[in-house]
Amino acid sequence: MLHFRKFTEEDWISFEEIAMEAFARENILKENFLQILDDEGFIGAFKDEKLVGYLRLLLLNEYGHLGQIVVEKSERGKGFGNKLMENAIIYFGKKDVENVGLYVETKNNTTISLYEKYGFEKQFESRHYWIKEEELKEIEKNYQQRENSSVRILTVDDYAKLS
């Protein structure tokens, strides 16, 4: 049976394994994990005390953000994604959040299908790139504003403001 609880420091190794599997190109640090342990929206999904997935839910004033929903690769296809989504909906409902949003990579069809199943609709597409500073300066120098587009450089501090 699946149960949900807030993470503890002892969950780091299990969390790291799942997070690295899902977000291999991101730099997942124990220090960051420890900093967000007190966040009530940082929730692990456990099956027989084994971590099989997690949620990262954020409240931004009256807006709810589904930051991450992850299921361990070997546990996918067993309905855990649905259980995580249901838990997220309950969480936001208890907080009286009416608007919930998220970002998902356009090639992640399985996750997009899950979100659509729960009523999420595509609002816009966004491109995110990891680039070197000298490449960024060249882009900024040559950037031409187009309708409905912009270039915004997000820093670590920008992400910290969201949590």
C-alpha positions, 0 to 999 in steps of 0.5 A: 500500500502506498502512503505519503509523508514529509521527507526526513534527512534519512531519506536523502539516499533514496531521494537522490537515486530517484531524482538523479534518474529523473533529472540526470542533467540537474545538479542535485545536492544534499544541501538543497534537499536538507534546506527544503525538508521543512517545506510542507509540499515536499512529500515522499510516496512510500510503498512498504517503506521504500521510496517510489516517488515524490511531489514538490508542491509550492504555494505562491500566494493564491497560486499552486505550482506542481514543481515536480512529480516523480515516480521511480523508473522501475515502479512506473506503470503501476498507478503511482503517478495517479496516486501522486496527482490525487495527493497533489489535488488534495493538498492544493484543495486543503490550501484553497488553491484554485489555480495550479500550474506546472512546467513539463518538457514537451517530449515527456508524453507520458507525464503530459497525458497524466496531467491532461487526465487531471484537467491540465491544459497547455497554455504556452510553450517555453524553451529553456537552455543551459548555456555558457556565459559567453554564449549568453552575452552573444545571444543578448547582443543579437536578440530581436524581440518578437511578438509573444516571446522574450529572453529571460535569464534565470539565476539560482536566486530566481529559483529560490524565490519560488520556494 
